[in-house]
Amino acid sequence: MRQLTRTLQYYILTRWGRRWKDRAALEQWQERRIRRHVERIRRLSPFYRDLWADMPAEEWRRFPAIEKQLMMDYFDTLNTAGITKDMAFAEAYEAENSRHFKPTLHGITVGLSSGTSGNRGIFLVSEQEQAAWTGAVLAKLLPGGLWQRAKIAFFLRANSNLYESVRQGRLQFQYFDLLEPVPQLIARLERYSPDIWIAPPSMLRMLAEARLSGGLTVQPRRLISVAEVLDPLDREHIERTFGQTVHQAYQCTEGFLGCTCKYGMLHLNEDIVHIEKEYLDRESGRFVPVVTDFSRSVQPIIRYRLNDILTESAAPCPCGSLFTAIERIEGRCDDILYLPHSENGQLVTLFPDFVTRAVLAASPEIEHYRVIQRSPLDLEISYRTRRGSAKDIESLLAGEFSRLFTRFSCIPPQLQFTDYSFTPGAVKLRRVERSWKL
């Protein structure tokens, strides 16, 4: 009952309690919260106390940024719950292997990150932080509010106490394990008939295809994409099939970072986190987010550099939100392709969006694709068309990529065409990927 009361308090606070007259007022409020939070974490976390040395809280923007590897290396002294990395991993892996996702240590929820890059992380969340997360998620993502009955279907590789906490009051919640066979998942979905479907876009796409083939008859009230980049090709197909907007939740180990408004525009959750923009390209608005979560104390996230590429919107959102509008989440920094320049051989940057646009421009017959750069001069393009594999598609793809390489004055890599194949499950779908290291 106490946890439900806390969740309700955070829900009300998120939905109706916080208002700022302008952007400057929001930023001043964030600054006060962050400075207080920094002082508290300095007392509780030996890692951060040593990292920041004698730098005052008002200079927190000058604190060294950290990344996942550093957080894992110093996990034992970074967290404030006295939980060692060995203890946390043992508990989380036991849950993964048993598929019984209820791991806690000293009342702290323990979970594993997806580890797309092969480097899995661990996250810790206290009961209070779990209530705050649940209240924020319900306030921002539920179309009918907390008091309207709704059934939620949540598709993900691993469940968690954190996700299960969404089951509140009139809300029903079922976890759909992506490691289960797809026909079994579809049969369960038919029986459950949920209103809200939360899933990676690769799974939503598969459900859309099942709907078109007649294998799935239930209709969602809201679709929410999580965990993977929402590719334009997938978005268009899913929205056309179900006749509604695909919303997004930008959620990761580092926090609930953003969600879409009623217009489908993604906004950063700046009432929960502060995000600095480390620009990759100011002209296009591409940046890497550096996250400071001023509400989490068990596993503090302060000036944490993510590996994501975000593009800020050039125009204000019609919803009028003060929160930063994001045009798209493009992928990860590891998904940036690099090709040698045709004159000096220096590596030229090719953002994932350029590659996606080249594929989509080649032919409207392409239904699925993946582009993997195996080396600076080897590019594998797998695809599937509406009418099966066709050689003329390959010539169209080759033409679009040739124009792209010419535009950037790159040495054209060798193109290898293969059949597309992917099943949602343990591995996230990455439409554009670089498999070699710089």
C-alpha positions, 0 to 999 in steps of 0.5 A: 500500500505504501508503494502504491501511495508513493507511485500515485504521488509521483503520478500526480506530481508528474501529470499536474504538479510541475509547471514552468512559465518558460524555458529559463525557469525550467533550467533554473529549477533543474540547476537547483535540483542538480546542485542539491543532488550532487552534494548528497551523492558526494557524501554517499558515493566514494567513487564520485567523491574521489572523482570530483575532488574539491570541485564545488557543486556549482561547477558540476558541468566541469565534472569528468563525464563517465561511460558504461565501462567506468561505471562497471569498473567502479560499481562497488564504490559508485553505488550507495547501497553497499552492493558489489558487482559480483553480488548484483551480476549473480542475482541478475544472471540467476533471474535471466537463466530461470526466466523468473524476474524478481531479483532484489538485494536488500530491497533493491531491484537488480537488472541487466542492460541489454548489452547490444555492444556485448558489454552488459551493464547492471542497474540498481533501483530502490523502492522509492526510485521505482515508485518515481519511475512508475509514476512518471511512466504512467503519467506520460504514456497512459492515454486515458490516465491512471483511473481508466482500465487498461491492459498492458502487454510488454514485450522485452528480452528480460522482465524486471520488478521495475516493469512489473510495478506498472501493474497498479490499480485498474491496470493489468500487466503481462510480460511477453518474453521475446525468447518465446516462439513468435506463434506462442506470443501471438496466441497469448496476445490474442487471448489477453487482448491488451489495449496498450502494446509496448515492444521493440519496433522489430516485434511490432513490425512482426505483429503487423505482418501477422495482422495482415496475414490474418494470424492476429485479430486483436487491435491495440489502443496505443502502440509504444516502441521501445529498446530499438531505433524506430526506423522510418520503414518500420514506422510507416508499415506499423502505422499503416497496418494498425491505423494509428501513431507509433509512440516512443519511450526513450528508456534505458538503464540510465533512466526514462529519458524521453517519450512522445507527445500527442503529436508523436514528437519525442521530447526529453523528460527534462523534469526527471533528467538533465541532458547536455548536448555533446554535438557531433554536427551542430548544423544538423543538430546531431548530438550525443546525450550526457545524462544527469539524473537528479532523482536517482541515488542508489546508482547515481547517474551524473554526467553519464555519456551515452552512446546514442545519436540524437537529432534535435528538432529544428522547429518547435513542437505544436504541443507547446512543451518546454522540453527539448523536441527530438526529431529522431534517435538515429542509432549509436555512435558505433553505428556511424560508418567510416569510409576512406576519402577518395583523395587523401584516404582519411576516414569520412563520417557517414551517419546512419540516417544517410544510409537509411535514406539511400535504402528507402530512396532505392525502391518502395518495394523494399520491406526489410533491410540491414546494412552492415559495414564489415570493413572500410571497403566492405558493405553488406546489404541484406534486404527483402522485397514485397515480391521476393528478391529481385535483381533490379532492386540490387542495381537500384540500391547500388545506384543510390549508394554510388550517389551517396559515396560520390556526394561524400567523395568516398572510395566506394566499398565492395557491395555484397547483397544477401537475403534479409533474416531477423527474428526478435529475441535476445538480440536487438535489431540494428538496421545500420551497423558497423561491425569493425572497430576504429 
